[in-house]
């Protein structure tokens, strides 16, 4: 029964987000789950200069790629859905940040290795 109410909540949010603003959020790579419901997505936090974590959010996919590289997995997500997901976690959100040049980035090899290890 929990699956039914979770699915209903997902469908209700999906209807609410039609025609609203979207953002692009870095994630760890994801594996599709069976069915047509929402995928479990794990947002990728970044460490700030003060050693706290924050979720970088980009208003354009080109900005995300420019800052995090072409191999960075990401999700396009409605702003409302993002707010729902991060509010419980109380995570700082930073819009269109400039990421340090020496920050860790996904590479083709790292992405392939992750997929091999998580299939």
C-alpha positions as CSV (number, residue, x, y, z in Angstrom):
1,X,0.0,0.0,0.0
2,X,3.0,2.3,0.6
3,X,3.9,2.0,-3.0
4,X,0.4,3.1,-4.1
5,X,0.5,6.3,-2.0
6,X,4.1,7.0,-3.0
7,X,3.1,6.6,-6.7
8,X,0.0,8.9,-6.2
9,X,2.2,11.6,-4.5
10,X,4.7,11.3,-7.4
11,X,1.9,11.7,-10.0
12,X,0.4,14.7,-8.1
13,X,3.7,16.4,-8.0
14,X,4.3,15.7,-11.7
15,X,1.0,17.4,-12.5
16,X,1.9,20.4,-10.4
17,X,5.3,20.9,-12.1
18,X,3.9,21.0,-15.7
19,X,5.0,24.4,-17.2
20,X,7.2,25.5,-14.3
21,X,10.9,26.3,-14.1
22,X,13.5,23.5,-14.3
23,X,17.0,23.2,-12.9
24,X,19.9,20.9,-13.6
25,X,21.3,19.1,-10.6
26,X,24.5,17.0,-10.4
27,X,23.9,13.5,-9.3
28,X,25.8,10.3,-8.9
29,X,25.2,8.0,-11.8
30,X,21.8,6.2,-11.5
31,X,20.5,2.8,-12.5
32,X,17.0,2.6,-13.8
33,X,14.6,0.7,-11.6
34,X,11.9,-1.5,-13.0
35,X,8.6,0.1,-13.8
36,X,7.7,3.6,-14.8
37,X,7.9,5.3,-11.5
38,X,10.5,7.8,-10.4
39,X,14.1,6.7,-10.4
40,X,16.0,6.9,-7.1
41,X,18.4,9.8,-7.7
42,X,21.2,10.7,-5.3
43,X,22.2,14.4,-5.6
44,X,25.9,15.1,-5.5
45,X,26.9,17.6,-2.8
46,X,30.0,19.7,-3.1
47,X,32.3,20.9,-0.3
48,X,32.5,24.6,0.2
49,X,35.5,26.5,1.4
50,X,34.1,26.5,5.0
51,X,33.9,22.7,4.9
52,X,30.1,22.6,4.7
53,X,28.3,20.8,2.0
54,X,26.0,22.4,-0.6
55,X,24.1,21.3,-3.6
56,X,25.1,23.1,-6.7
57,X,22.1,23.8,-9.0
58,X,22.3,25.2,-12.5
59,X,19.7,27.0,-14.6
60,X,21.1,25.7,-17.8
61,X,22.8,22.4,-18.7
62,X,25.6,24.2,-20.5
63,X,26.5,26.0,-17.2
64,X,26.6,22.6,-15.4
65,X,28.9,21.1,-18.0
66,X,31.1,24.2,-18.1
67,X,31.6,24.0,-14.3
68,X,31.6,20.2,-13.7
69,X,32.6,18.7,-17.0
70,X,31.0,16.8,-19.8
71,X,30.9,13.5,-17.9
72,X,29.0,14.8,-14.9
73,X,25.8,12.9,-14.4
74,X,22.8,15.2,-13.8
75,X,19.1,15.3,-13.7
76,X,16.7,17.9,-15.0
77,X,14.2,18.5,-12.2
78,X,11.4,21.0,-11.6
79,X,12.3,23.6,-9.0
80,X,9.3,22.6,-6.9
81,X,10.4,18.9,-6.8
82,X,13.9,20.1,-5.8
83,X,12.6,22.1,-2.9
84,X,10.5,19.2,-1.7
85,X,13.5,16.9,-1.8
86,X,16.1,19.2,-0.2
87,X,13.8,20.7,2.5
88,X,13.8,17.6,4.6
89,X,17.6,17.2,4.3
90,X,18.2,20.9,5.1
91,X,20.9,21.2,2.5
92,X,22.2,24.5,1.3
93,X,21.5,25.1,-2.4
94,X,23.8,27.3,-4.5
95,X,22.5,28.5,-7.9
96,X,25.0,28.6,-10.8
97,X,28.2,28.4,-8.7
98,X,31.7,28.7,-10.0
99,X,33.4,25.5,-9.1
100,X,37.1,25.4,-8.2
101,X,39.4,24.2,-11.0
102,X,40.9,21.5,-8.8
103,X,37.5,20.1,-7.7
104,X,36.8,16.5,-8.3
105,X,35.0,15.8,-11.6
106,X,33.6,12.7,-13.3
107,X,35.7,11.3,-16.1
108,X,34.7,8.7,-18.7
109,X,36.9,6.1,-17.0
110,X,35.4,6.8,-13.6
111,X,31.9,6.7,-14.9
112,X,32.5,3.4,-16.7
113,X,34.0,1.9,-13.5
114,X,31.0,3.1,-11.4
115,X,28.6,1.5,-13.8
116,X,30.6,-1.8,-13.8
117,X,30.6,-1.9,-10.0
118,X,26.9,-0.9,-9.7
119,X,25.0,-3.1,-12.2
